Amino acid sequence: MEKRCAMDAISVLLDSDPHFYIDMIQPLKSGIAHAVSVAEDGVLIHFDDYLWYMMAKTEERALTMARIAREGMKNGEQLCCHDNVALQKCAEIVGQRVLPIPVVLSAYLSDKPFELSEGFEFKPMTMDQVQFFADTYTNFRNMPKSEALENAKKDILRGVMYVGYVNGEAVGYIGTHKEGTMGLLEVMPEHRRKGYGTLLEKALINERLSKGITPFGHILETNVASIALQKAIGLWVSDQDDRRIYWMA
């Protein structure tokens, strides 16, 4: 039954916009999220103990799905709305009291892998690098050290972190978040402005393609440099169609 519901959800999303909803389609395909509510004009999916994604074409559907999400949400879970249909009312229903955070979606829509620079190696991050990861990742810096270390361990154990090497030296790393978005990118200070950020993302895209996964990401609307990087690499970015996704934290 759950598999059937996921297939129905994927069908609705593909018919609506296969590019803009790839961040819902791919998790349903890979089984890291499940469909909670499916209708011709909307889909609601859930990543267990973490996150809800919603698309709705009408205000009525948005409100219905927001109520379902509110009833099922646990402490700390977030809701992510695609497009701004009934966004304000949705926020009121779910009980959020902060402004939604707008992001754009990027996706690599080709099946052709990138050619990487000779001498560049891309390997899975190992547990003996956990302290290195915890100490250097920018988004861990404001956390207590114990929390940063625990988060670093979880990401490595999920098997989603990769390190780039040049001449045997680690120049940076990249990975995917729990919902499948590309991110967790960090280039070591002494190796910045050498093109390694681009190289790391291309290598991760190749890795995702090798597993039959369409690579995609979420980028803060205000992160102009990162959006420009995605376009330069060759990813489709939703701001080209003036469309946004809203994280309601």
C-alpha positions as CSV (number, residue, x, y, z in Angstrom):
1,M,0.0,0.0,0.0
2,E,2.8,2.4,0.9
3,K,4.7,1.6,-2.3
4,R,1.5,2.2,-4.3
5,C,1.0,5.6,-2.5
6,A,4.6,6.6,-3.3
7,M,4.1,5.7,-7.0
8,D,0.9,7.7,-7.1
9,A,2.7,10.7,-5.5
10,I,5.6,10.4,-8.0
11,S,3.1,10.4,-10.9
12,V,1.4,13.6,-9.7
13,L,4.8,15.3,-9.2
14,L,6.1,14.2,-12.6
15,D,2.9,15.5,-14.3
16,S,3.1,18.8,-12.4
17,D,6.8,19.6,-12.9
18,P,9.6,16.9,-13.0
19,H,12.3,19.5,-12.5
20,F,11.0,21.6,-9.7
21,Y,9.7,18.7,-7.6
22,I,12.8,16.5,-8.1
23,D,13.6,17.0,-4.4
24,M,10.3,15.2,-3.6
25,I,10.5,12.7,-6.4
26,Q,14.0,11.4,-5.7
27,P,13.5,10.7,-2.0
28,L,10.3,8.8,-2.8
29,K,12.1,6.7,-5.4
30,S,15.0,5.9,-3.0
31,G,12.7,5.2,-0.1
32,I,14.1,7.8,2.4
33,A,10.7,9.5,2.4
34,H,7.1,8.2,2.2
35,A,3.9,9.7,0.9
36,V,1.4,10.8,3.5
37,S,-1.3,12.4,1.4
38,V,-1.7,12.3,-2.4
39,A,-4.3,14.1,-4.6
40,E,-4.4,15.5,-8.1
41,D,-3.6,19.0,-6.8
42,G,-1.1,18.2,-4.1
43,V,1.3,15.8,-2.4
44,L,2.6,15.7,1.2
45,I,5.6,13.5,2.1
46,H,7.5,12.8,5.3
47,F,11.1,12.0,6.2
48,D,10.8,10.2,9.5
49,D,11.5,12.3,12.6
50,Y,12.9,15.1,10.5
51,L,11.0,16.9,7.8
52,W,7.8,17.3,5.8
53,Y,7.6,18.4,2.1
54,M,4.5,19.8,0.6
55,M,3.3,20.9,-2.9
56,A,-0.2,22.2,-3.4
57,K,-1.7,23.8,-6.4
58,T,-4.7,25.3,-4.6
59,E,-5.2,27.1,-1.3
60,E,-7.8,24.5,-0.2
61,R,-5.3,21.6,-0.8
62,A,-2.5,23.5,1.0
63,L,-4.7,24.0,4.1
64,T,-5.8,20.4,4.1
65,M,-2.2,19.1,3.9
66,A,-1.0,21.7,6.5
67,R,-3.5,20.3,9.0
68,I,-2.3,16.7,8.3
69,A,1.3,17.8,8.8
70,R,0.4,19.7,12.0
71,E,-1.2,16.6,13.5
72,G,1.7,14.4,12.6
73,M,4.6,16.8,13.4
74,K,6.9,16.0,16.3
75,N,9.1,18.5,18.2
76,G,11.9,19.7,16.0
77,E,10.4,18.7,12.7
78,Q,10.2,21.2,9.9
79,L,7.8,21.9,7.0
80,C,9.0,22.8,3.5
81,C,6.5,24.3,1.1
82,H,7.0,24.4,-2.7
83,D,5.8,27.6,-4.2
84,N,3.8,30.2,-2.3
85,V,0.2,29.0,-2.7
86,A,-1.5,29.7,0.6
87,L,2.0,29.9,2.3
88,Q,0.9,32.4,4.9
89,K,-2.2,30.4,5.9
90,C,-0.1,27.2,5.9
91,A,2.3,28.8,8.4
92,E,-0.6,29.8,10.6
93,I,-2.1,26.3,10.5
94,V,1.1,24.6,11.4
95,G,1.9,27.1,14.1
96,Q,5.2,28.5,12.8
97,R,5.9,32.0,14.1
98,V,8.9,32.9,12.0
99,L,9.3,34.1,8.4
100,P,9.7,31.3,5.9
101,I,13.2,31.0,4.5
102,P,13.2,31.1,0.7
103,V,15.6,28.8,-1.2
104,V,16.0,27.9,-4.9
105,L,16.3,24.4,-6.2
106,S,19.2,23.3,-8.4
107,A,19.3,20.1,-10.3
108,Y,21.7,18.4,-12.8
109,L,19.4,17.2,-15.5
110,S,21.9,15.5,-17.8
111,D,23.0,11.9,-17.5
112,K,26.6,12.8,-18.7
113,P,29.3,12.7,-16.0
114,F,31.9,15.4,-15.8
115,E,35.6,14.9,-16.7
116,L,37.7,15.6,-13.6
117,S,41.2,17.0,-13.4
118,E,44.0,14.5,-13.6
119,G,45.5,13.8,-10.1
120,F,42.2,14.6,-8.3
121,E,40.9,11.8,-6.1
122,F,37.5,11.5,-4.6
123,K,37.0,9.1,-1.7
124,P,34.5,8.3,1.0
125,M,35.2,10.1,4.3
126,T,36.2,7.6,7.0
127,M,35.6,7.5,10.7
128,D,39.2,8.3,11.4
129,Q,38.5,11.7,9.8
130,V,35.6,12.5,12.1
131,Q,37.6,15.0,14.2
132,F,38.9,16.7,11.1
133,F,35.3,17.1,9.9
134,A,33.9,18.3,13.2
135,D,36.7,20.9,13.6
136,T,36.6,22.3,10.0
137,Y,33.0,22.4,8.8
138,T,31.7,26.0,9.0
139,N,28.2,25.1,10.1
140,F,29.5,23.2,13.1
141,R,31.5,26.1,14.5
142,N,28.6,27.6,16.7
143,M,27.8,24.2,18.2
144,P,29.2,22.7,21.4
145,K,32.2,20.5,20.4
146,S,30.4,17.4,21.6
147,E,27.4,18.1,19.4
148,A,29.5,18.9,16.4
149,L,31.4,15.6,16.8
150,E,28.2,13.6,17.2
151,N,26.7,15.2,14.0
152,A,30.0,14.5,12.1
153,K,29.8,10.9,13.2
154,K,26.2,10.6,12.0
155,D,27.0,12.0,8.6
156,I,30.0,9.8,8.0
157,L,28.1,6.7,9.2
158,R,25.3,7.5,6.6
159,G,28.0,7.0,4.0
160,V,27.3,10.4,2.3
161,M,30.5,12.3,2.9
162,Y,33.4,12.4,0.4
163,V,36.9,14.0,0.6
164,G,38.8,15.4,-2.4
165,Y,42.6,14.9,-2.6
166,V,45.3,16.5,-4.7
167,N,48.7,14.9,-4.5
168,G,47.5,13.0,-1.5
169,E,46.4,16.1,0.5
170,A,42.8,16.7,1.5
171,V,41.7,19.9,-0.2
172,G,38.0,19.8,0.9
173,Y,34.9,17.7,1.3
174,I,31.3,17.5,0.2
175,G,28.2,15.3,0.9
176,T,24.5,15.1,1.0
177,H,22.0,16.0,3.7
178,K,19.5,13.5,5.1
179,E,16.9,14.7,2.6
180,G,19.3,14.0,-0.3
181,T,20.3,17.6,-1.1
182,M,23.9,18.2,-2.1
183,G,25.8,20.3,0.4
184,L,28.2,20.0,3.4
185,L,30.8,21.6,1.1
186,E,34.0,22.9,2.7
187,V,37.3,23.8,1.0
188,M,40.3,24.1,3.2
189,P,41.3,27.8,3.6
190,E,44.7,27.3,2.0
191,H,43.1,25.7,-1.0
192,R,40.4,28.2,-1.7
193,R,40.0,30.2,-5.0
194,K,41.6,27.3,-6.9
195,G,38.4,25.8,-8.3
196,Y,38.2,22.9,-5.9
197,G,34.7,23.8,-4.8
198,T,33.5,23.3,-8.4
199,L,35.6,20.1,-8.7
200,L,34.1,18.6,-5.5
201,E,30.6,19.3,-6.6
202,K,31.2,17.8,-10.1
203,A,32.7,14.7,-8.4
204,L,29.7,14.4,-6.2
205,I,27.4,14.7,-9.2
206,N,29.3,11.9,-10.9
207,E,28.9,9.8,-7.8
208,R,25.1,10.4,-7.6
209,L,24.7,9.7,-11.3
210,S,26.6,6.4,-10.9
211,K,23.8,5.3,-8.5
212,G,21.0,6.3,-10.8
213,I,20.2,9.4,-8.7
214,T,19.4,12.9,-10.1
215,P,21.7,15.3,-8.2
216,F,19.9,18.3,-6.7
217,G,20.3,20.9,-4.0
218,H,18.7,23.7,-2.1
219,I,20.4,27.1,-2.0
220,L,19.5,30.2,0.1
221,E,17.9,32.8,-2.2
222,T,20.5,35.3,-0.8
223,N,23.5,33.1,-1.6
224,V,24.1,34.7,-5.0
225,A,27.6,33.3,-5.3
226,S,26.4,29.7,-4.8
227,I,23.6,30.2,-7.2
228,A,26.0,31.5,-9.8
229,L,28.2,28.5,-9.2
230,Q,25.4,26.1,-9.9
231,K,24.6,27.8,-13.2
232,A,28.2,27.9,-14.2
233,I,28.6,24.1,-13.6
234,G,25.5,23.5,-15.7
235,L,22.7,22.8,-13.2
236,W,19.1,24.0,-13.8
237,V,18.1,26.5,-11.1
238,S,14.5,27.3,-10.2
239,D,15.0,31.1,-10.0
240,Q,15.1,30.9,-13.8
241,D,11.4,30.3,-13.6
242,D,11.0,32.6,-10.6
243,R,10.0,29.7,-8.3
244,R,11.0,29.2,-4.7
245,I,10.8,26.6,-1.9
246,Y,10.2,27.8,1.6
247,W,11.7,26.3,4.7
248,M,9.6,27.0,7.8
249,A,11.9,26.6,10.7
